[in-house]
Amino acid sequence: MFRALLVEKDEDGQTRAGVTELDEDRLPEGDVTVAVEYSTLNYKDGLCIGPGGGLVRTYPHVPGIDFAGTVESSGDARYAPGDKVVLTGWRVGENRWGGYAQKARVPADMLVPLPEGLSTKQAMAVGTAGFTAMLAVMALEDHGIKDGPVLVTGASGGVGSVATAILAKLGHEVAGVTGRPGSADYLTSLGASRIVAREDIAETVKRPLESETWGGCVDAVGGAMLARVLGQMQYGASVAAVGLAGGAALPATVVPFLLRGVNLLGIDSVLQPHDARLRAWGRIARDLPMDKLEAMVQPATLADLPRLGADILKGQVKGRVVVDVNA
């Protein structure tokens, strides 16, 4: 038996989430069974836990799109009992049982070996949010980050916090956008040298181009803010788009692309190929300052998740929630 956060749906279509014990034979099919040590909380997890079930396909369901732990048994030669592994994405926790449990079973192709120098707890402080942030930074580097400040929107959230810390460690001047006045000290501690109030950049303007300000941008907001930012990018600079907290619509013109050669780079963390995952996790182990990572962490247990899932949907979670599934 193992403990898990189980989401169930009643005959009226209402969902409820609670911690329960399950038999191991209820785990889905897969090559590798993992004794989960830590998971984390993402916006998708909030959707899957909350009323209506969000992205969940079938019930009952165990959410948790990330997990890290120790291989318990393996039918794949790449992994042996005792190996430390990480999983992010692949729609685990959405259409397949995920990491909010003491055990998980998945195909071996979904796993990545835990990078040397990282603990399973640190890996989940990174999680999908940090993995996405690293992919965004790598995409900006591949297209050339220009001189001048790099803008991070939604900077106090999970992706933004990690992106801010990584970019600062790499020597970039970082400007963090936040709508929370109390987050300024937090962002400064992560390495941001400039704080931009959300209201100063949240609305589109009639002019398709403004002063060339940003040498690059990691955008976790989308919507009107992304449209505004595109018109403020330096010539040839790039925006890595990672989220849509401000909406999926993009009320922009093509002028920044045509007259300034601005690049809009879409970042997907769910279906990234294995080689790209290895590269990103290697960079995380090297370029993410672990002291800054610790400052982002909010500890939690399985029992805390229904409340925290609701909080993250309301934008009330700062930094990274790390879930000790055995606590």
VOPAGU-2260 file (C-alpha; in pm, 1 decimal, decimal comma):
REM VOPAGU-2260
SITE   aa  ch    i         X         Y         Z
SITE  MET   A    0       0,0       0,0       0,0
SITE  PHE   A    1     104,4     359,5     -54,5
SITE  ARG   A    2     -34,8     704,0      25,0
SITE  ALA   A    3    -156,0     933,3    -250,9
SITE  LEU   A    4    -366,7    1239,9    -315,7
SITE  LEU   A    5    -664,9    1095,6    -500,7
SITE  VAL   A    6    -911,2    1310,9    -695,5
SITE  GLU   A    7   -1254,1    1153,7    -741,2
SITE  LYS   A    8   -1566,6    1269,6    -924,5
SITE  ASP   A    9   -1918,7    1203,9    -798,2
SITE  GLU   A   10   -2236,6    1142,4    -996,9
SITE  ASP   A   11   -2310,9    1515,4   -1007,4
SITE  GLY   A   12   -1976,4    1587,1   -1173,1
SITE  GLN   A   13   -1823,5    1744,0    -861,9
SITE  THR   A   14   -1466,2    1653,5    -776,0
SITE  ARG   A   15   -1303,7    1613,3    -436,6
SITE  ALA   A   16    -940,9    1553,6    -345,9
SITE  GLY   A   17    -810,4    1376,6     -37,9
SITE  VAL   A   18    -518,4    1171,0      88,2
SITE  THR   A   19    -584,3     797,5      87,9
SITE  GLU   A   20    -404,0     462,2      75,6
SITE  LEU   A   21    -392,6     266,4    -248,4
SITE  ASP   A   22    -274,9     -78,8    -345,3
SITE  GLU   A   23      29,3     -95,2    -571,3
SITE  ASP   A   24    -159,5    -299,2    -830,9
SITE  ARG   A   25    -361,4      14,9    -911,0
SITE  LEU   A   26     -56,1     187,5   -1058,0
SITE  PRO   A   27     -64,6     229,5   -1438,1
SITE  GLU   A   28     147,8      16,8   -1668,9
SITE  GLY   A   29     509,5     115,3   -1724,7
SITE  ASP   A   30     869,4      -5,5   -1732,9
SITE  VAL   A   31     987,7     162,2   -1414,1
SITE  THR   A   32     837,2     187,1   -1066,7
SITE  VAL   A   33     970,1     479,6    -863,2
SITE  ALA   A   34     958,2     534,5    -488,9
SITE  VAL   A   35     868,2     902,5    -500,9
SITE  GLU   A   36    1041,6    1131,5    -253,8
SITE  TYR   A   37     935,2    1479,1    -362,5
SITE  SER   A   38     694,0    1644,9    -600,1
SITE  THR   A   39     602,7    2008,8    -657,7
SITE  LEU   A   40     312,3    2238,5    -742,8
SITE  ASN   A   41     241,7    2393,0   -1081,7
SITE  TYR   A   42     -53,3    2581,9   -1230,1
SITE  LYS   A   43    -158,2    2264,3   -1413,6
SITE  ASP   A   44    -164,4    2078,9   -1082,6
SITE  GLY   A   45    -402,6    2339,3    -943,3
SITE  LEU   A   46    -633,0    2280,0   -1239,1
SITE  CYS   A   47    -624,0    1902,9   -1188,7
SITE  ILE   A   48    -688,7    1921,3    -813,7
SITE  GLY   A   49    -959,7    2187,6    -823,6
SITE  PRO   A   50   -1333,0    2173,2    -893,3
SITE  GLY   A   51   -1409,7    2030,9   -1235,9
SITE  GLY   A   52   -1075,8    1855,0   -1261,8
SITE  GLY   A   53    -928,4    2081,7   -1527,8
SITE  LEU   A   54    -703,2    1868,0   -1745,4
SITE  VAL   A   55    -794,6    1526,5   -1599,2
SITE  ARG   A   56    -926,5    1271,7   -1847,6
SITE  THR   A   57   -1046,4     985,3   -1627,0
SITE  TYR   A   58   -1124,9     934,4   -1258,4
SITE  PRO   A   59   -1017,8     845,1    -996,9
SITE  HIS   A   60    -691,8    1026,4   -1059,6
SITE  VAL   A   61    -358,4    1100,0    -890,9
SITE  PRO   A   62    -228,5    1444,0   -1001,9
SITE  GLY   A   63     129,0    1573,1    -991,2
SITE  ILE   A   64     306,5    1658,2   -1317,4
SITE  ASP   A   65     654,1    1631,2   -1159,0
SITE  PHE   A   66     831,6    1390,1    -929,8
SITE  ALA   A   67    1178,2    1282,7    -819,5
SITE  GLY   A   68    1275,3     968,7    -635,6
SITE  THR   A   69    1452,7     633,4    -639,0
SITE  VAL   A   70    1395,8     350,2    -883,8
SITE  GLU   A   71    1232,2      60,6    -702,3
SITE  SER   A   72    1205,9    -182,1    -995,1
SITE  SER   A   73    1284,4    -157,1   -1365,8
SITE  GLY   A   74    1223,9    -355,6   -1680,6
SITE  ASP   A   75    1449,0    -122,4   -1880,9
SITE  ALA   A   76    1827,9    -163,8   -1894,3
SITE  ARG   A   77    1885,5     211,1   -1860,6
SITE  TYR   A   78    1761,4     213,5   -1501,1
SITE  ALA   A   79    1833,7     -11,2   -1203,7
SITE  PRO   A   80    1695,9     -23,1    -850,5
SITE  GLY   A   81    1857,7     252,1    -645,9
SITE  ASP   A   82    1899,1     497,0    -935,6
SITE  LYS   A   83    1781,7     852,3    -867,8
SITE  VAL   A   84    1549,2     987,9   -1137,4
SITE  VAL   A   85    1343,4    1295,0   -1229,2
SITE  LEU   A   86    1025,3    1326,7   -1431,0
SITE  THR   A   87     864,8    1643,0   -1567,5
SITE  GLY   A   88     595,7    1670,4   -1831,4
SITE  TRP   A   89     477,6    1403,4   -2075,2
SITE  ARG   A   90     121,7    1481,3   -1950,8
SITE  VAL   A   91     188,3    1271,8   -1641,5
SITE  GLY   A   92     -48,2    1398,6   -1371,7
SITE  GLU   A   93    -297,9    1495,1   -1642,2
SITE  ASN   A   94    -389,9    1186,0   -1846,1
SITE  ARG   A   95    -173,0     949,7   -1642,8
SITE  TRP   A   96    -130,0     906,6   -1266,3
SITE  GLY   A   97     142,5    1136,9   -1141,2
SITE  GLY   A   98     369,4    1232,4    -856,4
SITE  TYR   A   99     133,9    1314,7    -568,8
SITE  ALA   A  100     192,8     967,1    -428,7
SITE  GLN   A  101     459,7     760,1    -260,1
SITE  LYS   A  102     488,9     544,6    -573,0
SITE  ALA   A  103     466,4     609,0    -946,6
SITE  ARG   A  104     503,0     386,0   -1251,9
SITE  VAL   A  105     593,8     524,2   -1595,3
SITE  PRO   A  106     760,9     427,0   -1923,9
SITE  ALA   A  107    1139,5     456,8   -1897,0
SITE  ASP   A  108    1153,4     708,3   -2183,9
SITE  MET   A  109     982,3     965,7   -1962,1
SITE  LEU   A  110    1257,3     963,9   -1699,7
SITE  VAL   A  111    1585,7    1153,4   -1676,8
SITE  PRO   A  112    1873,6    1053,3   -1446,2
SITE  LEU   A  113    1910,8    1293,3   -1155,8
SITE  PRO   A  114    2203,1    1523,2   -1245,5
SITE  GLU   A  115    2511,9    1491,7   -1030,3
SITE  GLY   A  116    2514,9    1754,8    -758,6
SITE  LEU   A  117    2136,0    1779,0    -727,2
SITE  SER   A  118    1926,1    1613,0    -457,7
SITE  THR   A  119    1573,2    1492,4    -528,8
SITE  LYS   A  120    1443,6    1777,9    -312,8
SITE  GLN   A  121    1640,1    2034,8    -512,1
SITE  ALA   A  122    1521,3    1878,7    -837,4
SITE  MET   A  123    1163,2    1938,0    -729,7
SITE  ALA   A  124    1242,1    2290,8    -618,9
SITE  VAL   A  125    1330,5    2323,4    -986,6
SITE  GLY   A  126    1046,5    2108,5   -1126,9
SITE  THR   A  127     861,7    2190,0   -1447,7
SITE  ALA   A  128     877,2    2562,4   -1367,2
SITE  GLY   A  129    1255,9    2568,0   -1336,9
SITE  PHE   A  130    1301,4    2328,4   -1627,6
SITE  THR   A  131    1089,0    2561,5   -1842,0
SITE  ALA   A  132    1288,2    2862,0   -1723,2
SITE  MET   A  133    1613,9    2692,9   -1825,6
SITE  LEU   A  134    1471,7    2605,3   -2167,9
SITE  ALA   A  135    1374,3    2970,5   -2210,0
SITE  VAL   A  136    1720,2    3097,0   -2114,0
SITE  MET   A  137    1882,2    2847,6   -2352,0
SITE  ALA   A  138    1652,6    2960,3   -2635,0
SITE  LEU   A  139    1747,1    3324,8   -2574,7
SITE  GLU   A  140    2115,3    3231,0   -2573,9
SITE  ASP   A  141    2078,3    3033,8   -2897,0
SITE  HIS   A  142    1934,7    3344,3   -3064,9
SITE  GLY   A  143    2175,2    3589,8   -2900,5
SITE  ILE   A  144    2091,1    3796,6   -2591,9
SITE  LYS   A  145    2156,6    4163,2   -2663,4
SITE  ASP   A  146    2330,7    4414,2   -2437,1
SITE  GLY   A  147    2102,2    4574,7   -2184,7
SITE  PRO   A  148    1853,3    4442,8   -1931,3
SITE  VAL   A  149    1670,6    4114,2   -1976,9
SITE  LEU   A  150    1304,7    4141,9   -1879,2
SITE  VAL   A  151    1129,0    3866,7   -1682,8
SITE  THR   A  152     750,6    3898,2   -1658,4
SITE  GLY   A  153     563,9    3721,1   -1380,6
SITE  ALA   A  154     897,7    3730,2   -1204,6
SITE  SER   A  155     781,1    3623,8    -860,1
SITE  GLY   A  156     612,1    3307,8    -990,0
SITE  GLY   A  157     777,5    2969,1   -1030,5
SITE  VAL   A  158     918,2    3013,3   -1382,8
SITE  GLY   A  159    1002,8    3378,0   -1329,5
SITE  SER   A  160    1185,2    3318,7   -1000,2
SITE  VAL   A  161    1415,7    3056,9   -1148,5
SITE  ALA   A  162    1470,7    3254,4   -1469,7
SITE  THR   A  163    1565,8    3560,4   -1265,2
SITE  ALA   A  164    1818,6    3365,7   -1056,8
SITE  ILE   A  165    1975,5    3192,6   -1358,8
SITE  LEU   A  166    2003,6    3507,3   -1571,8
SITE  ALA   A  167    2156,4    3703,2   -1283,4
SITE  LYS   A  168    2412,9    3431,2   -1215,5
SITE  LEU   A  169    2505,3    3432,0   -1586,0
SITE  GLY   A  170    2588,2    3801,2   -1552,7
SITE  HIS   A  171    2283,0    3962,3   -1710,5
SITE  GLU   A  172    2109,8    4269,8   -1576,5
SITE  VAL   A  173    1760,0    4145,5   -1489,2
SITE  ALA   A  174    1442,5    4353,4   -1471,4
SITE  GLY   A  175    1160,8    4170,5   -1293,9
SITE  VAL   A  176     795,2    4252,3   -1352,3
SITE  THR   A  177     560,2    4193,5   -1059,3
SITE  GLY   A  178     218,0    4306,1    -947,3
SITE  ARG   A  179     299,6    4236,8    -583,7
SITE  PRO   A  180     464,2    4534,9    -410,5
SITE  GLY   A  181     590,8    4305,7    -135,5
SITE  SER   A  182     786,0    4095,1    -386,6
SITE  ALA   A  183    1051,6    4356,0    -461,3
SITE  ASP   A  184    1289,4    4241,5    -186,7
SITE  TYR   A  185    1237,8    3877,3    -285,2
SITE  LEU   A  186    1324,8    3948,9    -650,5
SITE  THR   A  187    1623,8    4159,5    -550,8
SITE  SER   A  188    1750,2    3868,8    -339,0
SITE  LEU   A  189    1730,3    3645,5    -649,4
SITE  GLY   A  190    1946,1    3888,9    -845,7
SITE  ALA   A  191    1702,8    4131,4   -1008,9
SITE  SER   A  192    1859,3    4475,7   -1035,5
SITE  ARG   A  193    1541,9    4651,8   -1143,2
SITE  ILE   A  194    1174,9    4607,5   -1047,0
SITE  VAL   A  195     904,7    4696,0   -1299,3
SITE  ALA   A  196     549,8    4745,0   -1168,7
SITE  ARG   A  197     297,7    4535,6   -1358,6
SITE  GLU   A  198      69,7    4834,5   -1419,0
SITE  ASP   A  199     353,9    5011,7   -1601,5
SITE  ILE   A  200     366,2    4747,8   -1872,2
SITE  ALA   A  201      38,3    4555,9   -1858,5
SITE  GLU   A  202    -160,3    4741,6   -2124,2
SITE  THR   A  203    -112,2    4773,9   -2496,8
SITE  VAL   A  204     -57,1    5114,3   -2654,0
SITE  LYS   A  205    -151,8    5246,7   -2995,7
SITE  ARG   A  206     210,1    5271,0   -3106,5
SITE  PRO   A  207     338,9    4936,6   -3236,7
SITE  LEU   A  208     697,6    5037,6   -3148,1
SITE  GLU   A  209     837,0    5208,9   -2839,7
SITE  SER   A  210    1194,2    5280,0   -2729,3
SITE  GLU   A  211    1430,8    4984,1   -2768,3
SITE  THR   A  212    1468,9    4879,3   -2406,7
SITE  TRP   A  213    1510,5    4504,9   -2351,4
SITE  GLY   A  214    1794,1    4282,4   -2470,5
SITE  GLY   A  215    1582,1    3973,2   -2416,9
SITE  CYS   A  216    1271,1    3861,8   -2232,7
SITE  VAL   A  217    1132,2    3555,6   -2057,3
SITE  ASP   A  218     755,8    3607,8   -2066,3
SITE  ALA   A  219     529,3    3405,7   -1837,3
SITE  VAL   A  220     224,6    3630,2   -1878,9
SITE  GLY   A  221     128,0    3655,4   -2245,5
SITE  GLY   A  222    -175,2    3860,4   -2347,5
SITE  ALA   A  223    -158,6    4238,0   -2352,6
SITE  MET   A  224     169,7    4246,3   -2161,6
SITE  LEU   A  225     347,7    4034,1   -2421,1
SITE  ALA   A  226     207,5    4256,5   -2697,8
SITE  ARG   A  227     347,3    4563,2   -2520,1
SITE  VAL   A  228     685,7    4401,5   -2458,2
SITE  LEU   A  229     729,1    4307,1   -2825,4
SITE  GLY   A  230     724,7    4676,9   -2913,5
SITE  GLN   A  231     997,1    4751,7   -2656,6
SITE  MET   A  232    1252,0    4491,4   -2765,3
SITE  GLN   A  233    1588,7    4590,8   -2906,2
SITE  TYR   A  234    1663,4    4524,0   -3270,7
SITE  GLY   A  235    1707,0    4148,9   -3327,1
SITE  ALA   A  236    1623,3    4063,4   -2964,8
SITE  SER   A  237    1410,3    3765,4   -2862,7
SITE  VAL   A  238    1117,2    3691,6   -2633,3
SITE  ALA   A  239    1081,9    3338,8   -2495,6
SITE  ALA   A  240     710,1    3281,8   -2433,6
SITE  VAL   A  241     642,0    3032,7   -2154,2
SITE  GLY   A  242     296,6    3114,6   -2013,9
SITE  LEU   A  243     -42,3    3278,5   -2051,0
SITE  ALA   A  244    -139,6    3401,9   -1706,3
SITE  GLY   A  245    -254,9    3724,2   -1874,1
SITE  GLY   A  246    -456,8    3548,2   -2142,1
SITE  ALA   A  247    -406,5    3346,6   -2457,8
SITE  ALA   A  248    -496,2    3624,0   -2702,7
SITE  LEU   A  249    -210,8    3834,9   -2842,6
SITE  PRO   A  250    -335,5    4185,4   -2933,6
SITE  ALA   A  251     -20,0    4275,9   -3125,3
SITE  THR   A  252      87,3    4378,7   -3475,6
SITE  VAL   A  253     357,3    4227,3   -3695,6
SITE  VAL   A  254     551,7    4556,7   -3695,0
SITE  PRO   A  255     811,8    4454,3   -3429,4
SITE  PHE   A  256     892,5    4142,9   -3632,9
SITE  LEU   A  257     921,6    4328,8   -3962,7
SITE  LEU   A  258    1096,5    4650,7   -3859,5
SITE  ARG   A  259    1311,7    4529,5   -3569,6
SITE  GLY   A  260    1359,8    4162,5   -3648,0
SITE  VAL   A  261    1222,5    4062,2   -3308,0
SITE  ASN   A  262    1197,1    3687,3   -3246,2
SITE  LEU   A  263     906,4    3529,6   -3056,5
SITE  LEU   A  264    1020,9    3188,7   -2931,4
SITE  GLY   A  265     765,4    2937,0   -2810,3
SITE  ILE   A  266     885,9    2719,8   -2519,9
SITE  ASP   A  267     730,1    2377,1   -2464,9
SITE  SER   A  268     846,2    2174,2   -2167,1
SITE  VAL   A  269     599,3    1884,8   -2193,6
SITE  LEU   A  270     722,8    1693,7   -2498,3
SITE  GLN   A  271    1087,5    1800,8   -2509,6
SITE  PRO   A  272    1312,1    1530,2   -2663,4
SITE  HIS   A  273    1533,3    1334,5   -2425,2
SITE  ASP   A  274    1860,8    1492,9   -2541,5
SITE  ALA   A  275    1721,3    1842,0   -2485,8
SITE  ARG   A  276    1609,5    1738,1   -2137,8
SITE  LEU   A  277    1955,0    1612,8   -2049,7
SITE  ARG   A  278    2112,5    1935,3   -2174,2
SITE  ALA   A  279    1869,1    2151,3   -1976,1
SITE  TRP   A  280    1909,3    1955,2   -1652,7
SITE  GLY   A  281    2285,9    1969,0   -1690,8
SITE  ARG   A  282    2266,9    2346,7   -1724,9
SITE  ILE   A  283    2037,5    2367,9   -1421,7
SITE  ALA   A  284    2288,9    2179,8   -1207,7
SITE  ARG   A  285    2562,4    2416,5   -1326,9
SITE  ASP   A  286    2394,8    2756,2   -1362,1
SITE  LEU   A  287    2116,4    2772,3   -1102,5
SITE  PRO   A  288    2254,6    2908,7    -773,3
SITE  MET   A  289    2145,0    2661,8    -508,3
SITE  ASP   A  290    2134,5    2923,5    -231,9
SITE  LYS   A  291    1884,5    3122,6    -439,0
SITE  LEU   A  292    1688,2    2805,0    -506,0
SITE  GLU   A  293    1651,6    2740,2    -133,2
SITE  ALA   A  294    1513,1    3090,9     -85,9
SITE  MET   A  295    1229,6    3010,4    -329,0
SITE  VAL   A  296    1111,0    2695,9    -150,6
SITE  GLN   A  297     783,3    2663,0      36,4
SITE  PRO   A  298     756,2    2314,8     195,1
SITE  ALA   A  299     429,1    2120,2     178,2
SITE  THR   A  300     273,7    1777,9     232,7
SITE  LEU   A  301      10,8    1584,8      37,5
SITE  ALA   A  302    -254,8    1709,6     278,5
SITE  ASP   A  303    -166,5    2073,0     196,3
SITE  LEU   A  304    -226,6    2033,5    -177,1
SITE  PRO   A  305    -602,2    2100,3    -204,3
SITE  ARG   A  306    -549,9    2441,6     -39,1
SITE  LEU   A  307    -231,4    2522,2    -229,7
SITE  GLY   A  308    -387,9    2412,4    -557,2
SITE  ALA   A  309    -660,9    2671,8    -508,2
SITE  ASP   A  310    -401,8    2934,2    -410,6
SITE  ILE   A  311    -190,0    2888,5    -723,0
SITE  LEU   A  312    -494,9    2934,3    -946,6
SITE  LYS   A  313    -552,1    3270,8    -776,1
SITE  GLY   A  314    -189,3    3377,1    -823,1
SITE  GLN   A  315    -119,5    3357,2    -450,4
SITE  VAL   A  316     180,0    3121,9    -455,1
SITE  LYS   A  317     529,5    3275,0    -459,1
SITE  GLY   A  318     838,7    3082,5    -561,9
SITE  ARG   A  319     838,9    2701,9    -557,3
SITE  VAL   A  320     626,3    2464,3    -349,7
SITE  VAL   A  321     814,4    2140,2    -274,0
SITE  VAL   A  322     592,8    1851,7    -164,2
SITE  ASP   A  323     737,1    1583,8      65,4
SITE  VAL   A  324     505,5    1295,6     -26,7
SITE  ASN   A  325     626,0    1088,7     271,4
SITE  ALA   A  326     562,2    1351,0     538,4
